[in-house]
Amino acid sequence: MRILKPSDIPATEITPREVYLKRRQFLAGMAALAAAPALSAPAPPAHGARLAGIQASRFSTSEAKTPFDAVTTYNNFYEFGTGKSDPAENAHTLKTRPWAVAVEGAVKRARVYDIDELLKLAPLEERIYRLRCVEGWSMVIPWVGFPLAALIRHVEPTGNAKFVEFVTLHDPRQMPLQRSSVLDWPYVEGLRIDEANHPLTLLAVGLYGEVLPKQNGAPLRLVVPWKYGFKSAKSIVKIHFVEKAPLTTWMKAAPNEYGFYSNVNPQVDHPRWSQAKERRIGEFFKRETLMFNGYADQVARLYRGMDLRTYF
Amino acid sequence: MRLPPTLTRRQIFWGKALAWLLCLAPLARLVLLGLNGGLGANPIEFITRSTGTWALVGLLATLSFTPLRRLTGLTWLIRFRRLFGLFSFFYACLHFTTYIWLDQFFDLAGMASDIVKRPFITIGLSAFVMLIPLAATSSQRMMKKLGRNWRRPHSLTYLTASLGVAHYWWLVKKDITQPLVYACVLAILLAMRLPACKPRKHRA
């Protein structure tokens, strides 16, 4: 082995002192870089295309709206993961065009609608609704959509149509969590026909004046503001008019915890937690939960004479 | 990397300094995320989950020292156990404070009904209460004072960890993957303490 004397190393090969000292800066920089994604706010969510010709609605609340970022990054959409930020991260695999919605069952004019046809079915309205999740948090969301009743009129239900069943897309290639058995797929929800026909019941295609983000249930979802959020099925591919109450996904998952009605009710607790209060996303103090999520004046008559503890 | 069979005082000191840094990292992360607006749309839920998780992780880490010592034969490992146990208690305190302050905002009636009616809150609170005497008797002085009797209250750790896992299991809506992981780790740690798994003391 040749041993070099200091003089054998050409001066050009010697790392200049400044560069040598920069090594520390470089290491510190690398450490900061490694820590950065974990320790800072995630990138703001992308915005979708604007929807044209939206009308205001008398059903809108004047309460402060939950910011777009919170509405589109804090979601329950188990098809894309059970964590709140999972849907925003994973829903990009969903393909919302072409999209067909089969409207069938006890109707005179059963047919398959293309999503772009549905968008022109009725004038689009902005409906600023409160949303109360069964988990105890709430938001105020400016949905864009049209009343489900408008679609129901088109298909002319027969006398046998007592309930409406809503089915979410079932395609594990687009919805990766459907490969797991955390819920029994596809996601199924249901309403009584009078609930479905109620003027508050909305088929939403957008929010904040934009095309519905995938993590919020694009391209078509239900919004039933006086019921817990999970009643409002997302990414709907089938609307089925039936005679008997459908067995919904959450009723199958935990029949003692989730009933068919699932109306927001501060007096009827979830078996494992209280429903008396809620945390409005963005607020520090919890607020009292309102009967029927504050829509009692409009919907209480639907449940007259019913024991809401039995029909939870 | 091979670990030495004995440590010098200096090595113990630096080992403990490293353990402190490790144990403070989750808190530092929460503070940094809080300053950068990275706690998400529901920061109080984030803090509650995070502090609860680290209390449980700390408890399981504490329980792993005895089996680890037996597997590796490194007796000095046990000198780091108390530090992890106390940090678990520290995160449990933060978790409890988050619940009564940030989540409930000292709503006594709400908390009382939670404790009576919600099994997951009841067992979570029991687990926390049981940690208090363990933390209080963790000092060298108390160890000397209690002598052989020291071990008895400290076997409560097994129960506390089990309650902690049950607390987590009971609060999730549907996806039990995470609590299941903790339950499995706990089951392994407890199984390693069964007489059948222990090495015989006197061998011919």
Interface residues (C-beta under 8 A of the other chain):
Chain A: A38 L39 S40 A41 P42 D69 A70 T73 Y74 Y78 T82 K84 S85 E135 W137 V182 L183 A253 A254 D269 R272 W273 S274 A276 K277 R279 I281 G282 F284 F285 K286
Chain B: R29 L32 L33 N36 G37 G38 G40 A41 N42 I44 E45 L102 D103 Q104 F105 D107 G110 S113 D114 K117 R118 P119 F120 W170 L171 K173 K174 D175 T177
